[in-house]
């Protein structure tokens, strides 16, 4: 495969996706059902907050899987398969294991303390399940990816580029996600964590993310040309869902809406975000540690702020600020500067 220039829009989208993750997880704490999925739930919920969150929840996690597949495309340009697995083991598997045994248990302790449960050590992937999935996808798909790299002028690569040079080629993407939704029949669709739905959906997104970058500029220019149609379709499908009873629609419709949102995000990101900057450089480094840490500060903020006799909307803002500031202060003054901690949070050694 020929070397390609750095795609700053992809870096920006990764940063934005992590930011949305923080907002989304804070919002769960203001839903009455938050406790059912392991969050600290406010006794004074802000139910209407879930209206915008319900727009995000069908595409924010799939978007991250697409972006991860794109990242592997760039990673294999100067690596063989052994080097790729070693690099991904260091940057994904090590933080996953460290987080599972040391980071997630801290957030669990805070949850147990808040609800007056007996404090027990619990080692589980928690919110880091995503990293475990990504590493498995690398292992499963790397033979195919390196085949495509070696045969960059072969028929299969030419076919992929031809298919994705035309908007009709996206029908294949929609079809596979619809098939996954019909086959697995997830309830609810947005339950990705540690489910077969999340695993297979993530595998598809990871694969297509790789293929999108492989397809070259022709694909991205096609997205740019059709971006308004894509975003209108996404908004229409979300609006339809919004007015259904309890927002319940068939899983296959959610899969279609999800892909329309994602290709819209890629199109507008390609147009407006493909530019470097010092802010991007900093946030790109911080995003991974922030993702790993954020549940600790989210639960700690909930512990401190939820008992306050103030409006739930103000509590939401305070918890969000506490979570973000806690993560960034810890990153800036500890993780970033302590050499042995850097690889545990997915950063390269200095």
C-alpha positions as CSV (number, residue, x, y, z in Angstrom):
1,X,0.0,0.0,0.0
2,X,1.3,3.4,-0.9
3,X,2.1,5.8,2.0
4,X,-0.7,8.4,2.7
5,X,-0.7,11.7,4.4
6,X,-1.9,12.0,8.0
7,X,-5.6,12.3,8.4
8,X,-6.2,14.9,11.1
9,X,-9.9,14.7,10.8
10,X,-9.7,11.1,12.0
11,X,-7.7,12.2,15.0
12,X,-10.2,15.0,15.7
13,X,-13.2,12.6,15.5
14,X,-11.5,10.2,17.9
15,X,-11.1,13.1,20.4
16,X,-14.7,14.2,19.9
17,X,-16.0,10.7,20.3
18,X,-14.2,10.3,23.7
19,X,-15.6,13.7,24.7
20,X,-19.1,12.5,23.8
21,X,-18.5,9.4,25.8
22,X,-17.9,11.5,28.9
23,X,-21.1,13.5,28.3
24,X,-23.1,10.3,27.7
25,X,-21.9,8.5,30.8
26,X,-22.5,11.5,33.0
27,X,-26.1,11.7,31.5
28,X,-26.7,8.0,32.5
29,X,-26.3,9.1,36.1
30,X,-29.4,11.3,35.7
31,X,-31.6,8.4,34.5
32,X,-33.6,6.4,37.0
33,X,-32.5,3.2,35.4
34,X,-28.8,4.1,35.6
35,X,-28.3,1.9,38.7
36,X,-29.4,-1.2,36.7
37,X,-26.3,-0.9,34.5
38,X,-23.8,-0.2,37.3
39,X,-23.9,3.6,37.4
40,X,-24.6,5.8,40.4
41,X,-28.1,7.2,39.8
42,X,-29.3,10.6,41.0
43,X,-32.4,10.5,43.1
44,X,-33.6,13.5,41.2
45,X,-33.4,12.4,37.6
46,X,-33.4,14.6,34.5
47,X,-35.3,12.4,32.2
48,X,-35.6,14.8,29.3
49,X,-31.8,14.8,29.0
50,X,-32.1,11.4,27.4
51,X,-33.7,12.8,24.3
52,X,-30.4,14.1,22.8
53,X,-28.5,11.1,24.3
54,X,-30.8,8.7,22.5
55,X,-29.6,10.3,19.3
56,X,-26.0,9.6,20.2
57,X,-26.4,6.1,21.6
58,X,-27.0,4.4,18.3
59,X,-23.7,5.6,16.7
60,X,-21.1,6.8,19.2
61,X,-19.7,3.3,20.0
62,X,-19.9,2.0,16.4
63,X,-18.1,5.2,15.4
64,X,-15.2,4.4,17.7
65,X,-14.9,0.9,16.2
66,X,-14.8,2.4,12.7
67,X,-12.1,4.8,13.8
68,X,-10.1,1.9,15.4
69,X,-10.2,0.0,12.1
70,X,-8.9,3.1,10.3
71,X,-6.1,3.4,12.9
72,X,-4.9,-0.1,12.1
73,X,-4.7,0.8,8.4
74,X,-2.2,3.5,9.2
75,X,-0.4,1.3,11.7
76,X,0.4,-1.5,9.2
77,X,2.0,0.8,6.7
78,X,5.4,0.5,8.3
79,X,4.9,-2.7,10.3
80,X,4.8,-6.5,9.6
81,X,2.3,-8.6,11.4
82,X,4.5,-9.4,14.3
83,X,5.3,-5.8,14.9
84,X,1.6,-4.9,14.6
85,X,0.6,-7.5,17.2
86,X,3.4,-6.4,19.6
87,X,2.5,-2.7,19.2
88,X,-1.2,-3.3,19.7
89,X,-0.5,-5.6,22.7
90,X,1.4,-2.8,24.3
91,X,-1.0,0.0,23.5
92,X,-4.3,-1.9,23.8
93,X,-3.9,-5.2,25.7
94,X,-1.7,-3.9,28.5
95,X,-4.0,-0.9,29.3
96,X,-7.0,-3.3,29.2
97,X,-5.5,-5.7,31.7
98,X,-4.1,-2.9,33.9
99,X,-7.5,-1.2,33.9
100,X,-9.4,-4.4,34.5
101,X,-7.4,-5.2,37.6
102,X,-6.6,-1.8,39.0
103,X,-8.8,1.0,37.5
104,X,-12.3,-0.5,37.3
105,X,-12.1,-1.9,40.8
106,X,-11.6,1.6,42.2
107,X,-14.8,2.8,40.4
108,X,-16.6,-0.3,41.8
109,X,-15.5,0.6,45.3
110,X,-16.9,4.1,45.0
111,X,-20.2,2.6,43.7
112,X,-20.4,0.2,46.6
113,X,-19.6,2.9,49.1
114,X,-22.3,5.2,47.7
115,X,-25.0,2.5,48.0
116,X,-23.7,1.3,51.4
117,X,-22.7,-2.1,50.1
118,X,-19.9,-4.2,51.6
119,X,-16.7,-3.2,49.9
120,X,-15.5,-6.1,47.7
121,X,-12.7,-6.2,45.1
122,X,-14.2,-6.9,41.6
123,X,-11.9,-7.3,38.6
124,X,-14.0,-7.0,35.4
125,X,-13.5,-5.1,32.2
126,X,-16.2,-2.6,33.0
127,X,-16.1,0.3,30.6
128,X,-12.9,-1.0,29.2
129,X,-14.6,-3.9,27.4
130,X,-14.1,-1.9,24.2
131,X,-10.3,-2.4,24.4
132,X,-10.7,-6.1,24.7
133,X,-12.8,-6.3,21.6
134,X,-10.4,-4.1,19.6
135,X,-7.5,-6.4,20.4
136,X,-9.4,-9.5,19.4
137,X,-10.4,-7.8,16.1
138,X,-6.7,-7.0,15.4
139,X,-5.9,-10.7,15.9
140,X,-8.8,-12.0,13.8
141,X,-8.5,-9.5,10.9
142,X,-4.8,-8.9,10.7
143,X,-4.2,-11.8,8.2
144,X,-6.8,-10.3,5.9
145,X,-5.4,-6.8,6.3
146,X,-1.9,-7.8,5.6
147,X,-3.1,-9.8,2.6
148,X,-4.6,-6.6,1.3
149,X,-1.4,-4.7,2.0
150,X,0.8,-7.2,0.2
151,X,-1.6,-7.3,-2.8
152,X,-2.3,-3.6,-3.0
153,X,-2.7,-3.8,-6.8
154,X,-4.7,-7.1,-6.7
155,X,-8.3,-7.7,-7.7
156,X,-9.7,-7.6,-4.2
157,X,-8.2,-4.2,-3.4
158,X,-9.4,-2.9,-6.7
159,X,-12.9,-4.2,-6.1
160,X,-13.0,-2.6,-2.6
161,X,-12.0,0.8,-4.1
162,X,-14.5,0.5,-7.0
163,X,-17.3,-0.4,-4.7
164,X,-16.7,2.5,-2.3
165,X,-16.2,5.0,-5.0
166,X,-20.0,5.0,-5.6
167,X,-22.7,5.8,-3.0
168,X,-24.5,2.7,-4.0
169,X,-21.5,0.7,-2.7
170,X,-22.6,1.8,0.8
171,X,-25.6,-0.6,0.3
172,X,-23.2,-3.4,1.1
173,X,-22.3,-1.7,4.4
174,X,-26.0,-1.2,5.3
175,X,-26.8,-4.7,4.4
176,X,-24.2,-6.3,6.7
177,X,-25.3,-4.2,9.7
178,X,-29.0,-4.9,9.0
179,X,-28.1,-8.6,8.8
180,X,-26.3,-8.4,12.1
181,X,-29.3,-6.7,13.8
182,X,-31.8,-9.3,12.4
183,X,-29.5,-12.2,13.3
184,X,-28.6,-11.2,16.9
185,X,-31.9,-9.2,17.5
186,X,-30.4,-7.2,20.3
187,X,-32.6,-5.8,23.0
188,X,-31.9,-3.0,23.5
189,X,-29.9,-2.2,20.4
190,X,-27.7,0.2,22.3
191,X,-26.4,-2.5,24.7
192,X,-23.0,-3.0,23.2
193,X,-20.9,-3.8,26.3
194,X,-19.9,-7.4,26.6
195,X,-22.7,-8.7,24.3
196,X,-22.5,-10.7,21.1
197,X,-24.3,-7.7,19.4
198,X,-21.5,-5.4,20.5
199,X,-18.9,-7.9,19.4
200,X,-20.2,-8.6,15.9
201,X,-21.2,-5.0,15.3
202,X,-17.8,-3.9,16.4
203,X,-16.1,-6.4,14.1
204,X,-18.0,-5.2,11.1
205,X,-17.3,-1.5,11.9
206,X,-13.6,-2.3,12.5
207,X,-13.4,-4.0,9.1
208,X,-15.2,-1.3,7.2
209,X,-13.2,1.4,8.9
210,X,-10.1,-0.2,7.4
211,X,-11.7,-0.5,4.0
212,X,-12.9,3.1,4.0
213,X,-9.3,4.4,4.4
214,X,-8.0,1.8,2.0
215,X,-10.4,3.1,-0.7
216,X,-8.5,6.4,-0.9
217,X,-9.6,9.9,-1.7
218,X,-12.3,8.8,-4.1
219,X,-14.4,7.4,-1.2
220,X,-14.0,10.5,0.9
221,X,-14.9,12.8,-2.0
222,X,-18.0,10.7,-2.6
223,X,-19.0,11.1,1.1
224,X,-18.4,14.9,0.7
225,X,-20.6,15.1,-2.4
226,X,-23.5,13.2,-0.7
227,X,-23.1,14.5,2.8
228,X,-26.4,16.5,3.0
229,X,-28.4,13.5,1.8
230,X,-26.8,11.4,4.5
231,X,-27.4,13.8,7.3
232,X,-31.0,14.4,6.3
233,X,-31.6,10.7,6.2
234,X,-30.1,10.4,9.7
235,X,-32.2,13.2,11.1
236,X,-35.3,11.9,9.5
237,X,-34.8,8.4,11.0
238,X,-34.1,9.8,14.4
239,X,-37.2,12.1,14.2
240,X,-39.3,9.0,13.3
241,X,-37.9,7.1,16.3
242,X,-38.4,10.1,18.6
243,X,-42.2,10.0,18.1
244,X,-42.6,6.3,18.5
245,X,-44.0,4.8,21.7
246,X,-41.0,4.8,24.2
247,X,-38.8,5.4,21.1
248,X,-39.0,1.7,20.2
249,X,-38.4,0.8,16.6
250,X,-37.0,-2.4,15.0
251,X,-33.3,-3.1,15.5
252,X,-32.7,-3.1,11.7
253,X,-34.0,0.5,11.5
254,X,-31.6,1.5,14.2
255,X,-28.7,0.0,12.3
256,X,-29.6,2.0,9.2
257,X,-29.9,5.2,11.3
258,X,-26.5,4.4,12.9
259,X,-24.7,4.1,9.6
260,X,-26.2,7.3,8.2
261,X,-25.0,9.2,11.3
262,X,-21.6,7.7,11.0
263,X,-21.0,8.4,7.3
264,X,-22.4,11.9,7.9
265,X,-19.8,12.5,10.7
266,X,-17.0,11.2,8.4
267,X,-18.1,13.5,5.6
268,X,-18.4,16.7,7.6
269,X,-15.2,15.8,9.5
270,X,-13.4,15.3,6.2
271,X,-14.5,18.7,5.1
272,X,-14.0,20.8,8.3
273,X,-11.6,18.9,10.6
274,X,-8.7,17.8,8.4
275,X,-6.2,20.3,9.8
276,X,-3.4,20.0,12.5
277,X,-2.9,22.1,15.6
278,X,-1.4,22.2,19.0
279,X,-4.7,21.6,20.6
280,X,-5.3,18.5,18.6
281,X,-1.8,17.2,19.4
282,X,-2.5,17.6,23.1
283,X,-6.0,16.2,23.1
284,X,-5.0,13.2,20.9
285,X,-2.5,12.2,23.6
286,X,-4.9,12.8,26.5
287,X,-7.9,11.1,25.0
288,X,-6.8,7.5,25.8
289,X,-5.9,8.1,29.4
290,X,-9.1,10.2,29.9
291,X,-11.1,7.3,28.6
292,X,-9.5,4.8,30.9
293,X,-9.8,7.1,34.0
294,X,-13.1,8.8,33.5
295,X,-15.4,6.4,35.4
296,X,-13.4,6.9,38.6
297,X,-13.9,10.7,38.5
298,X,-17.5,10.3,37.3
299,X,-18.4,8.2,40.3
300,X,-16.4,10.3,42.7
301,X,-18.1,13.4,41.3
302,X,-21.5,11.7,41.7
303,X,-20.7,10.8,45.3
304,X,-19.8,14.4,46.2
305,X,-22.4,16.3,44.1
306,X,-25.6,14.2,44.1
307,X,-26.3,14.8,47.8
308,X,-26.3,18.6,47.3
309,X,-29.7,20.3,47.4
310,X,-29.4,21.9,44.0
311,X,-31.2,21.6,40.6
312,X,-30.3,18.4,38.8
313,X,-29.3,20.4,35.7
314,X,-26.7,22.2,37.7
315,X,-25.6,18.9,39.2
316,X,-25.1,17.6,35.6
317,X,-22.8,20.5,34.7
318,X,-20.9,20.1,38.0
319,X,-20.4,16.4,37.6
320,X,-19.3,16.8,34.0
321,X,-16.8,19.5,34.9
322,X,-15.5,17.5,37.9
323,X,-15.1,14.4,35.7
324,X,-13.3,16.2,32.9
325,X,-11.1,18.3,35.2
326,X,-10.2,15.3,37.3
327,X,-9.2,13.3,34.3
328,X,-7.1,16.1,32.7
329,X,-5.3,17.1,35.9
330,X,-4.4,13.4,36.5
331,X,-3.2,13.1,33.0
332,X,-1.2,16.3,32.9
333,X,0.5,16.1,36.3
334,X,0.8,12.3,36.9
335,X,0.3,10.0,33.9
336,X,2.0,12.2,31.3
337,X,5.1,12.9,33.5
338,X,5.6,9.5,35.2
339,X,7.5,7.3,32.8
340,X,6.4,3.9,34.0
341,X,2.7,4.9,34.1
342,X,2.6,6.0,30.4
343,X,2.4,2.5,28.8
344,X,-0.3,1.5,31.4
345,X,-2.5,4.2,29.9
346,X,-1.7,3.5,26.3
347,X,1.0,6.1,25.8
348,X,4.4,5.5,24.3
349,X,7.4,5.7,26.6
350,X,9.3,8.9,26.3
